Amino acid sequence: MNWDAIGALAEAIGAVAVIATLVYLAIQLRQNTRAIEHSTERGVFDDANDWMYKIIESPELAELYLAGMKDELRSTSDRLRFSLLLNALFVHWGHAFEAGAFRIVNNSQIAGVLARPGGAAYWKRTVSNKSISLSPEFVLYVDRICREVENGSLEKMQNA
């Protein structure tokens, strides 16, 4: 066997090794992407559960939320606490929207908040004051839901 044949065989083996490496890396990249997506979705679920458990575990906070949704809060401190509570909720939804995990959040959840007097007033006040940092795309998305609720096209969601 001459050196040219040995060189050609070595190049062929090297090419196969490169292709095998690229296939392996593609598989690893796909698995890593799935793991990141799962982690992101898990984080969205955990944030939602944390928010809900705050209300579940605190009767005072539950009463504050219910009164706030009816737009029946009188004290400045209660209005502030209600706004902060909804800030946390909308930041959570905004994060899920930006992270591509928004399919976990149902439009009826947002519509359910916006269908109540206090929820709608909170959203309009928050958007006009720009009091929390939300992406412009998410704000437009929620504004569309808000208009649909006001027009009655999401009426069945209001009762959810």
C-alpha positions as a Markdown table, in Angstrom:
| # | Residue | x | y | z |
|---|---|---|---|---|
| 1 | Met | 0.0 | 0.0 | 0.0 |
| 2 | Asn | 1.5 | 3.4 | -0.9 |
| 3 | Trp | 1.4 | 6.6 | 1.1 |
| 4 | Asp | -1.3 | 8.2 | -1.1 |
| 5 | Ala | -3.7 | 5.4 | -0.4 |
| 6 | Ile | -3.0 | 5.6 | 3.3 |
| 7 | Gly | -3.5 | 9.3 | 3.2 |
| 8 | Ala | -6.9 | 8.9 | 1.4 |
| 9 | Leu | -8.0 | 6.3 | 3.9 |
| 10 | Ala | -7.1 | 8.6 | 6.8 |
| 11 | Glu | -9.0 | 11.5 | 5.3 |
| 12 | Ala | -12.1 | 9.3 | 4.8 |
| 13 | Ile | -11.9 | 8.1 | 8.4 |
| 14 | Gly | -11.5 | 11.7 | 9.5 |
| 15 | Ala | -14.5 | 12.8 | 7.5 |
| 16 | Val | -16.6 | 10.0 | 9.1 |
| 17 | Ala | -15.4 | 11.1 | 12.5 |
| 18 | Val | -16.4 | 14.7 | 11.8 |
| 19 | Ile | -19.9 | 13.7 | 10.7 |
| 20 | Ala | -20.4 | 11.4 | 13.7 |
| 21 | Thr | -19.3 | 14.3 | 16.0 |
| 22 | Leu | -21.7 | 16.7 | 14.3 |
| 23 | Val | -24.6 | 14.2 | 14.7 |
| 24 | Tyr | -23.7 | 13.7 | 18.3 |
| 25 | Leu | -23.6 | 17.5 | 18.9 |
| 26 | Ala | -27.0 | 18.0 | 17.2 |
| 27 | Ile | -28.5 | 15.4 | 19.4 |
| 28 | Gln | -27.0 | 17.0 | 22.5 |
| 29 | Leu | -28.2 | 20.4 | 21.4 |
| 30 | Arg | -31.7 | 19.2 | 20.9 |
| 31 | Gln | -31.8 | 17.5 | 24.4 |
| 32 | Asn | -30.4 | 20.7 | 25.9 |
| 33 | Thr | -33.0 | 22.8 | 24.2 |
| 34 | Arg | -35.8 | 20.5 | 25.6 |
| 35 | Ala | -34.3 | 20.7 | 29.1 |
| 36 | Ile | -34.2 | 24.5 | 28.9 |
| 37 | Glu | -37.8 | 24.6 | 27.7 |
| 38 | His | -38.9 | 22.3 | 30.5 |
| 39 | Ser | -37.0 | 24.4 | 33.0 |
| 40 | Thr | -38.7 | 27.6 | 31.8 |
| 41 | Glu | -42.1 | 26.0 | 31.9 |
| 42 | Arg | -41.5 | 24.7 | 35.4 |
| 43 | Gly | -40.4 | 28.2 | 36.5 |
| 44 | Val | -43.7 | 29.6 | 35.0 |
| 45 | Phe | -45.7 | 27.0 | 36.9 |
| 46 | Asp | -43.8 | 27.6 | 40.1 |
| 47 | Asp | -44.3 | 31.4 | 39.9 |
| 48 | Ala | -48.0 | 31.0 | 39.3 |
| 49 | Asn | -48.3 | 28.6 | 42.3 |
| 50 | Asp | -46.3 | 30.9 | 44.5 |
| 51 | Trp | -48.7 | 33.8 | 43.6 |
| 52 | Met | -51.8 | 31.6 | 44.3 |
| 53 | Tyr | -50.5 | 30.2 | 47.5 |
| 54 | Lys | -49.9 | 33.7 | 48.9 |
| 55 | Ile | -53.6 | 34.3 | 48.5 |
| 56 | Ile | -54.6 | 30.8 | 49.7 |
| 57 | Glu | -52.5 | 31.0 | 52.8 |
| 58 | Ser | -53.5 | 34.6 | 53.8 |
| 59 | Pro | -57.2 | 35.3 | 54.4 |
| 60 | Glu | -56.3 | 39.0 | 54.7 |
| 61 | Leu | -54.7 | 38.9 | 51.3 |
| 62 | Ala | -57.6 | 37.0 | 49.8 |
| 63 | Glu | -60.0 | 39.7 | 51.2 |
| 64 | Leu | -57.8 | 42.4 | 49.8 |
| 65 | Tyr | -57.7 | 40.7 | 46.4 |
| 66 | Leu | -61.5 | 40.3 | 46.3 |
| 67 | Ala | -62.2 | 43.9 | 47.4 |
| 68 | Gly | -59.6 | 45.2 | 44.9 |
| 69 | Met | -61.2 | 43.3 | 42.1 |
| 70 | Lys | -64.5 | 44.9 | 42.9 |
| 71 | Asp | -62.7 | 48.3 | 43.0 |
| 72 | Glu | -63.9 | 48.8 | 46.6 |
| 73 | Leu | -60.6 | 49.6 | 48.3 |
| 74 | Arg | -60.6 | 52.8 | 50.3 |
| 75 | Ser | -57.3 | 53.1 | 52.1 |
| 76 | Thr | -54.2 | 54.2 | 50.2 |
| 77 | Ser | -52.2 | 51.3 | 51.7 |
| 78 | Asp | -54.7 | 48.7 | 50.5 |
| 79 | Arg | -54.7 | 50.2 | 47.0 |
| 80 | Leu | -50.9 | 50.0 | 47.0 |
| 81 | Arg | -50.9 | 46.4 | 48.2 |
| 82 | Phe | -53.5 | 45.4 | 45.6 |
| 83 | Ser | -51.5 | 47.1 | 42.8 |
| 84 | Leu | -48.3 | 45.3 | 44.0 |
| 85 | Leu | -50.2 | 42.0 | 44.0 |
| 86 | Leu | -51.4 | 42.5 | 40.5 |
| 87 | Asn | -48.0 | 43.8 | 39.4 |
| 88 | Ala | -46.6 | 40.5 | 40.5 |
| 89 | Leu | -49.2 | 38.7 | 38.5 |
| 90 | Phe | -48.8 | 40.7 | 35.3 |
| 91 | Val | -45.0 | 40.5 | 35.5 |
| 92 | His | -45.3 | 36.8 | 35.8 |
| 93 | Trp | -47.6 | 36.6 | 32.8 |
| 94 | Gly | -45.2 | 39.0 | 30.9 |
| 95 | His | -42.2 | 36.8 | 31.8 |
| 96 | Ala | -44.1 | 33.7 | 30.5 |
| 97 | Phe | -45.0 | 35.6 | 27.3 |
| 98 | Glu | -41.4 | 36.7 | 26.7 |
| 99 | Ala | -40.0 | 33.3 | 27.6 |
| 100 | Gly | -42.1 | 31.5 | 25.0 |
| 101 | Ala | -44.0 | 29.6 | 27.7 |
| 102 | Phe | -47.2 | 31.6 | 27.4 |
| 103 | Arg | -49.2 | 28.7 | 26.2 |
| 104 | Ile | -49.4 | 27.8 | 29.9 |
| 105 | Val | -51.3 | 31.0 | 30.7 |
| 106 | Asn | -54.9 | 30.9 | 29.4 |
| 107 | Asn | -56.4 | 34.0 | 27.9 |
| 108 | Ser | -59.4 | 33.5 | 30.1 |
| 109 | Gln | -57.1 | 34.1 | 33.2 |
| 110 | Ile | -56.1 | 37.5 | 31.9 |
| 111 | Ala | -59.7 | 38.2 | 30.7 |
| 112 | Gly | -61.0 | 37.2 | 34.2 |
| 113 | Val | -58.9 | 39.9 | 35.8 |
| 114 | Leu | -59.7 | 42.5 | 33.2 |
| 115 | Ala | -63.4 | 41.8 | 33.4 |
| 116 | Arg | -63.6 | 43.0 | 36.9 |
| 117 | Pro | -63.8 | 46.7 | 37.7 |
| 118 | Gly | -60.7 | 46.7 | 39.9 |
| 119 | Gly | -58.7 | 44.6 | 37.4 |
| 120 | Ala | -59.6 | 46.8 | 34.5 |
| 121 | Ala | -58.9 | 50.0 | 36.4 |
| 122 | Tyr | -55.5 | 48.6 | 37.6 |
| 123 | Trp | -54.5 | 47.7 | 34.0 |
| 124 | Lys | -55.5 | 51.1 | 32.6 |
| 125 | Arg | -53.7 | 52.9 | 35.4 |
| 126 | Thr | -50.6 | 50.8 | 35.1 |
| 127 | Val | -50.4 | 51.2 | 31.3 |
| 128 | Ser | -50.9 | 55.0 | 31.4 |
| 129 | Asn | -48.4 | 55.4 | 34.3 |
| 130 | Lys | -46.0 | 52.8 | 32.9 |
| 131 | Ser | -45.5 | 51.8 | 36.6 |
| 132 | Ile | -44.2 | 48.3 | 35.8 |
| 133 | Ser | -41.8 | 47.2 | 33.1 |
| 134 | Leu | -43.5 | 45.0 | 30.5 |
| 135 | Ser | -42.6 | 44.4 | 26.9 |
| 136 | Pro | -44.5 | 46.5 | 24.4 |
| 137 | Glu | -45.6 | 43.3 | 22.7 |
| 138 | Phe | -47.1 | 42.0 | 25.9 |
| 139 | Val | -48.8 | 45.3 | 26.7 |
| 140 | Leu | -50.4 | 45.2 | 23.2 |
| 141 | Tyr | -51.5 | 41.6 | 23.7 |
| 142 | Val | -53.2 | 42.5 | 27.0 |
| 143 | Asp | -54.7 | 45.6 | 25.6 |
| 144 | Arg | -56.3 | 43.5 | 22.9 |
| 145 | Ile | -57.8 | 41.2 | 25.5 |
| 146 | Cys | -59.0 | 44.2 | 27.5 |
| 147 | Arg | -60.8 | 45.6 | 24.4 |
| 148 | Glu | -62.3 | 42.2 | 23.7 |
| 149 | Val | -63.6 | 42.0 | 27.3 |
| 150 | Glu | -65.0 | 45.6 | 27.0 |
| 151 | Asn | -66.7 | 44.7 | 23.7 |
| 152 | Gly | -68.2 | 41.6 | 25.2 |
| 153 | Ser | -66.5 | 39.2 | 22.8 |
| 154 | Leu | -64.9 | 37.4 | 25.7 |
| 155 | Glu | -68.1 | 37.3 | 27.7 |
| 156 | Lys | -67.9 | 33.6 | 28.4 |
| 157 | Met | -64.3 | 34.2 | 29.8 |
| 158 | Gln | -65.7 | 36.8 | 32.2 |
| 159 | Asn | -67.7 | 34.2 | 33.9 |
| 160 | Ala | -64.8 | 31.8 | 34.2 |
